[in-house]
Amino acid sequence: MAGVVLAVFAFLLIGAGVGSAGTSLLVLLAKRVDPTRRAAAATVVWMMMILGFALTAGITGKLLDPFSTLRLVQIVAATSLIAFVVALLAVRGVEGRPDASRDAASPDQTAASFRNPELSGTSGTSTQRTPFRAALAQVWGESQARLFTIFVFVSMLAYSAQDLILEPFAGTVFGYTPGESTQLAGLQHGGVFAGGRQIGSLKVWTVGGCIASALALFGLAAGGFTGGDWPLRETVFVLGVANGAFAVAAIASMMSLAGAGSAGREGVRMGLWGAAQAIAFGLGGFAGTVAIDVTRAFIESPGVAYALVFACEGVLFVVSAAMALRIAGAPVPRAARDPLVADPPFMSGIEGKA
């Protein structure tokens, strides 16, 4: 019992750390990276994270077989130690040295701020700071930011709901060993990495990635009915590619939209979207496992129970695709005071120059 309590506490710490670090990093990117490079910077960060997932799952999956409890504990301990050391090295100097020149206003901006104090939040020589709640309410009042927040929540809920049930599904329905199912997760993340290599319209990749993810999940649902005859590895790889296409395009769009709307609210927008992503990611993993427990309590066949849950996740991706189309068609408020803050939403640099 003590071990279970300790494990629960450890997983809570991992979740809190991942959520806080990820959101803070997105805010840092939005505030410190040049607006024309934000989407590319976010894509690089995401791709490196996915590459780490793929390598870790692939290597540990091979090491787990032949499976034993002692072997599992040894591999988990070694992996945790390596991850801790790598994390310490990675965060060293991540904020860099503050560049005063980036924060200093140009003469034109300074003159404009004295002509219209609302542009800079200053009046004369006194500095006025907007309370956080007021800033958050201001951002939530922007239709584009509000729609995108809901889109991030729904899409990431669908994205993460299969995360904790895919490996048990492979073991229960297809007879995979723990090592084989772990390698399956590595294959999925390899697909995510491949799907992130995209060019052209972000709108097409976001909507298309959501639809393709839905089709792949419907394929997994079909596999729940057919069992061992279904091409599980191929379906999981396609799911990864579709997830990668959607996720990278959505993140690039997020960075582009961070500067749209009221000036000086990039950090608030990124914090809002990061919080929506983190909550949905945690809730999705939990909801997926609970849904399996509930369906298996009423459905005798485990394959059918998993199929029902995967199908529901696919429906969420269809809803996400419809929301992405709405966001793409919504007007983006642009302040004339800073016309170069962000690229057009759901549009790559190539498309923006066309």
Order of alpha helices (4+ residues) and beta strands (2+ residues): alpha-alpha-alpha-alpha-alpha-beta-beta-alpha-alpha-alpha-alpha-alpha-alpha-alpha-alpha-alpha
